[in-house]
Amino acid sequence: MNYKTIFAAIIAANAVQAGATTVTFNELTTPGLQTYASLDSGGLHFTNSNGSSGALLVWGTSDVSFNADPGRATLSNNYGGTTTTVTKVGGGTFSLGSIDLADVYNNAFGGDVLFSFTTGTGTTTQVVSLDNLVGLQTFVFNIGGLTSFSYLPQTTQGPWIQVDNVVFDTFVTGAVPEPESWAMMIAGLGLVGAVMRRRAVSIAA
């Protein structure tokens, strides 16, 4: 095994160790749209400030022209100008890697969405803007130590927003690894160094 193979194995092991979880809402897929007061999906809990039994909706497979993930499911707020809050099922902290957004009718409307991120030290905000494009757009955050995050459509149609593919409890490519990942990478780099030294000795001999 050469050092390139070992290094590739280290990267792969680190990716597995990171263990990304992606909430797709696909287990909620039905022919028509469904409404919820709140819902759990893929380890995250979603609530909406409207508070009614139909505060959230999930687009179904028959909503071909509206659903930005055709044949599967996406989540939307059912009432304009309301805030959807996300926590980890069972409590605890988590990291948000990225999230996919589309305007509620998937008709290239565009607009701004206000995100709020709450950690043990306070709350920060960030506004993201949808392009005037059809389909889901990915927004990368890579924020750790969250107790919750929320999003409020501001100038999108409605204002509503549909979301999908919420990647959490990991960081996406290019982020700073967590301590356990650093330990694995350092051990692996040590192994690469040892192999390269051994190879150098063999060549010199």
N, C-alpha and C positions, 0 to 999 in steps of 0.2 A: 504493500500500500504506500503510495507516494504522499508527499505533504499536501498536494492539491486535493487529493481524495479525502485526507483527514480533515482539512479545513472545511471542505464542503459538508462533511458529516457533522462538524461542530455547528455550522450555521443551521443545518437541518434540525439538529437536536435542540438548539436554542429556540427555533421557531415552534417546535413541539412543546417545549417547556413553557413558552409564553401562553399557549393554550387559548387562543382567541375564541370568544363566544359571539356568535352573530344571531341577533333576534330578527327573524324573517317574517314572523306572524303567519307563516304558511300553514301551521296547524289549525288556524282559524278560518281557512279557506272554505267558502260555501258558494253556491251559485249566485245568490243575491247579497246585498250589503247587510251587515248585522250591526246593531248598536249595543253599547255597554256603558254601565256606570263607571267601571274601572276594569282593568284586566291585567292578568299576569301572562307573560310570554317569554320563554327562553331564559328565565331567571331574573327578569326585570318586571317591576310593577308600575303600571301607567294609570294616572288619575288626571282628571280635568277640573278646572276651577268652576265650570258650570254646575257640577254636582248633581245633575239629573240622571235618570236611568239611561238616557240616550246621549250622554255627554261625549262619548267616543264612538266612532264608526269604523268598520273594516270593510273596504271595498271587496266585492266578490268577483267570481270568474265571469259573470254575465255583464259586468260593468266594463265592457271592452274599451270603450272610448275614454273612460275616466281613470281606470286603474293603471298606474304607472308601472306595475309589475304584472303584465297580462297573464292570466291563467293561475295566478297565485293571489296573495293578499297584501294590502298595505293598510296602515293605520292613519286615521285623520281625526281631528277635532270636529265635532258635529255642529258647534255653535261658533259664530265668528267672534274674533277678538278675545278668545279664551286661552288660558295658559295650561299646557299639559306638563305634568311633573313626573319625573322618572326616578325611582329608587330601586335598590336591590331587594329582591324577594327575601324576607327574613331579616332585613336590615344589614348594616355593615357598610364599609367603604368599597368603592370600585373605581375603575378607570374607564374613561370613554375614549375609544380610539377614533371612531368616525361614525357618521350617520348619513343616510341617503334621504334627500328631500325632493319633492315635486309639488307643483301647484295642485290644488285639490282636484281639478278636473283634467289635469294633464294636457293643458291646451296652450302651453308656452306663455303663460301670463307673466311669470317672474314675480319679483318683489322681495322685501326684506323680512327676516325672521330674527327675533331677539332671543339669544340663549343666555341663561343664567346658570352659573356653576357654583354649587355650595360645597365647601370643605369645612374642616374643623376650625379654620382660621377666618372664615367669612365667605362672601359671595362676590364673584366677578361676572362680568357680562361681555358678550360679544355679539355683534350683528353680522349675519351672513346674508348674501344676496343671491337669489336665483337668477340665472340667465333666462332669457326668453327662448327657452328650448323645451321641446317635448321630452319626457322621460326623466328618470331619476338622476340627480346630481349628487356626487359624494363630497361631503365636507369633513375634513380631518381636524380633530381637536387635540388628541393625545394629552388628556388631562387626567391626572391620578388623584387619589385621596378624596374622591367625591362621596358625599353622603346623599346627594341628589343633584339632578340637573333639570332644567325646564326650558320650554321653548314657547314663544308667543309670536304668532304671525302678525306682522305689522302692516305691510302694504301688499301682501299677496291677495289674490282674489278671495273675497269673503269678509274679513281675512281668515282663510283657512290654510291648512298645509297637510300634505300626506307624507308619511315617513316610512322608511323600510331599512332593512340591513343595518341595525344598530350594533356596532362592534364594540364590545366592552370587555373589561378585565384583561386587557392587553394593550400594547401600543402598536400602531401600524408601522410599516417600513420607514426607517430613518429616525425613529424615536430613541430616546435614551433607555437602555435596558434596565429592568428592575434588578435589585441586589442579587437574587438567585441566578439571574441570567448572566450578570457580570462574573459570578463565581465560576459558572460553567464555561464561559468564554475564556477566562484567564487560565483555567485548568487545561482547556483545549489548546490554547496558544503555547502553553508550556510543553505539551506533547508534540506540537508541530516543531518547536525549537529543538527538542531532543532528537526527533527524527532527522531534522536537517543537519544537526551536528554529527550524528552517526553517519549520514550519507557523505558529509564532507570528509570524515576520517577515511571512509572506504575509498573515495576517489583519490585521496592523497596516497593511500597505501598502494 
